Amino acid sequence: MSTPEINQVLAQMRVVRAQAMEGAAIGETPQGDFQDLLKRSVDAVNDTQQHASAMRSSFERGDENIDLAQVMIAAQKSSVSFQAMVEVRNKLVEAYKDVMNMPV
């Protein structure tokens, strides 16, 4: 995954964070903000994978309302979202290692 793609994923995560912050009361200090954002992101990836799996199963059973193109698009969305989440995780691990290697 290239840097522009990672930046797009991070921009999407910032948008989700901004939307979550709109619901928070003014003056409140968000507790566990990053943790909640990360959990929602992982849940969204999981939902995408579950949806793709359900569509694939429906297509395999012969559901006439689902065509192959829809199944392939859902599978690609699932794959891309998972790859993006893995890249974000890798960046977080790399940042953690950098912080742990800093002299105190």
N, C-alpha and C positions, 0 to 999 in steps of 0.2 A: 504494500500500500504506500503510495507516494505521500509526500508532505502536504500537497494541496488537498488530498482526500482526507487526511487526518485533521487538517484545519477545518474542513467542512463538518466533520463529525463533532469536533470540539465546538464549532459555532452552533450546531444543532443542540448540543448539550447546554450551551449558554442560553439558548432560547427557551429550553425546557425549564431551566433554572429561573429565568426571568418570569415565566408564566407561573411558576410555583411561588415566587416571591410576591406576585400581585395579590395572591390570596392571603398573605401574612399581614397582620395588623402593623400599622406604622409605629415605629418605636420599639418593636419587639426584636430581641436578638435571636436569630434563628439557631436552634440547637440541633446538632446532627445534620446540618444542611447538606454537606457533602455526602454523608452516608445515605441520606434520603435520596439525593439525586442519583447516586450510583445504584441504589436498590431499584429505583424506578427505571433506570436505563437497562439494567439486567432483566427486570420483569418485562420490559417492552421487547427485548430481544427474545425472551422466552415465549411471549405471546405470538410473535412473528413466526417462530419455529413451530409452535403448536398449530397455528393457522395453516401453515404450509403442509404440515403433516396431515391435518384433517382433510385438506383439499386433495392431497395425493391419495389418501385412502378412499375418498368419495369417488375420485376418478377411476381408481382401480376396481371399485365395486360396480362401475358402469353408470354412475349418476349422469343423466342427460343434461343437467343444468350447468355442468362444469366441463369446460373444454381443456385441451392440452395446453393451450397458450396461457390460460389463467394459472394452471398448476405450475408451469415453468416459471412464470413471473413471480409467483409466491415463493417458489423455491430459491430463486435468485435473490429476492429481497431478504429472505431468511439468511442466506449465505453471506450476503454483503453486510447485514447488520451484525452477524456473529463475528466476521472478520474485523469489523470496525471495533467491536467491543474487545476483541483480543488485542488489537493495536493499542487501545486506550489502556488496557491492563498492563501491557508491556511498558508503556511510557510511565505509568505509575510506579511500577517496580523499579524501573531505571532511575526515576526521581528519588525513590526511597533509598536506593543504594548510594546515590550521590550524597544525600543528606547524611546517611550513616557513615560515609567515608570522610566527612568534613572534620577537620581538627577542632577540638573544643577549646 
